[in-house]
Structures are given as C-alpha cells and as structure tokens.
Amino acid sequence: MLIGLGQFLAFLGTAVAVTVSPGPDNLMVLSVGMSRGRRQGMAFGLGCALGCLSHTILATLGVSALIAASPLAFMILKVCGGLYLIWLGVSALRSRGGARVDGAAVPDESLARLFGKGLFANSINPKVVLFFLSFLPQFVIVANGHVSWQTAQLGLIFTAQGCVLFGLLGYFSGAIGKWINVNPRAGLWLDRIAGTIFVGLGLRLIIAR
C-alpha cells in the first residue's frame, strides 16, 4: 500500500524545507564542493543523504514496535516528538543567521572516500536519529494501517529528496556558497521558514490528539 498523494506532498514539501535550511550537513557539502570541486561535493553530499537509510530502518523498527506494544506509547512518542520539533522551530526562529561557507583549500581525497565520510558522519549522528524518530511519525496515518511500511516510505522519500538536493548543492557549490557568504540574511530567512514549519507541525500534533 502506497501512501496517499496528499500525505506524500505534505511530507515532501516539509522535507525539502528542512533539507535546504542551513545546517551542518548542507554547509559541509557546500564547503567540500567549494574547496575540492563539484564532483567531490556531490560525492560527499550523496553519502550524507544515503546515511539517512540507517535512520529510516531504526525509525521503522521503533515505530512498529511501539504500535505493537501499545498505541498509547506511540501517542506519547508523537507528542514528545512534537515538543522536540517545536523546540527545533523556536531555535531556528531565534537564529540570527550569519551562516558562512568555508572554502579553504584542503588535501585531495578520492570520491569513494568522500562518499564514505559523508555516509559515516550522517549514519552515526545521534541528533539525526532523534530527528527521524520525531519527524517521520508526524506523517504516519495510523488509521490507514501498515504503519511500518508508511514509515519506511517516508524515510525513503526523505533520502531521495536529500540525494537530489545535496547533489545539486555539490554541483553548484561554488555559486551557492559565495551567494550565502555575500547574503547572510538568506540563511536567516531559510531558518525562519523551517522554524515556522517545525512549530506548526508540533502544535498540530499536540492540539489534534
């Protein structure tokens, strides 16, 4: 059973806004691309994006286990996740921007090594694990059944759009990095957009229990 079109579009739009908001992963992709070249930036970015697959597996197993154990436990996870998203949103809204991309020259590394570094860095990041456990359940419709399959699809969608956007970031890293450095308020407005989305998701969840 595939997720519904409305469910897909709502999740995809939110995932894109989250991915393009300035953060350690995309700023690192831009930095690698600026300092080593677009192919290197794309390799590192694809590694970061595909690292989300490990978090997708953990989220799928975790959510499924909670549903099997207790619907109440799943609701508690969603509420706690909602509060976590609100906290992320408020932090983003309070951000003063000022994100910059470091394009300093560094030693060359192979594409495979850069891909592996991005994959490893994302896969072991506990903050990304927590984010996935908080974010994906917000878009799961329990009444539709197949909760584990819904969660897996959402994780795959997030990974796919991450591959596309991080690949584009790596390819256009020079121009985008220079634009961010020249226009620091751009990062501020991206933070505002992502923050508003996070707060809205969290409030919707808590109010609509």
CORFENCOR-V953735 format. One record per backbone hydrogen bond with DSSP energy under -1.0 kcal/mol. NH is the residue of the N-H (numbers start at 0). CO is the residue of the C=O. If there is no record, write none. Layout:
nh & co
NH & CO
NH & CO
//
This chain:
nh & co
7 & 3
8 & 4
9 & 5
10 & 6
11 & 7
12 & 8
13 & 9
14 & 10
15 & 11
16 & 12
17 & 13
18 & 14
19 & 15
26 & 22
27 & 23
28 & 24
29 & 25
30 & 26
31 & 27
32 & 28
33 & 29
34 & 30
35 & 31
36 & 32
40 & 36
41 & 37
42 & 38
43 & 39
44 & 40
45 & 41
46 & 42
47 & 43
48 & 44
49 & 45
50 & 46
51 & 48
52 & 49
55 & 51
56 & 52
57 & 53
58 & 54
59 & 55
60 & 56
61 & 57
62 & 58
63 & 59
64 & 60
65 & 61
66 & 62
67 & 63
68 & 64
69 & 65
73 & 69
74 & 70
75 & 71
76 & 72
77 & 73
78 & 74
79 & 75
80 & 76
81 & 77
82 & 78
83 & 79
84 & 80
85 & 81
86 & 82
87 & 83
88 & 84
89 & 85
90 & 86
91 & 87
92 & 88
93 & 89
113 & 109
114 & 110
115 & 111
116 & 112
117 & 113
118 & 114
119 & 115
120 & 116
121 & 117
122 & 118
123 & 119
124 & 121
128 & 124
129 & 125
130 & 126
131 & 127
132 & 128
133 & 129
134 & 130
135 & 131
137 & 134
138 & 135
139 & 136
143 & 140
144 & 141
149 & 145
150 & 146
151 & 147
152 & 148
153 & 149
154 & 150
155 & 151
156 & 152
157 & 153
158 & 154
159 & 155
160 & 156
161 & 157
162 & 158
163 & 159
164 & 160
165 & 161
166 & 162
167 & 163
168 & 164
169 & 165
170 & 166
171 & 167
175 & 171
176 & 172
177 & 173
178 & 174
179 & 175
180 & 176
181 & 177
182 & 178
185 & 182
188 & 184
189 & 185
190 & 186
191 & 187
192 & 188
193 & 189
194 & 190
195 & 191
196 & 192
197 & 193
198 & 194
199 & 195
200 & 196
201 & 197
202 & 198
203 & 199
204 & 200
205 & 201
206 & 202
207 & 203
//
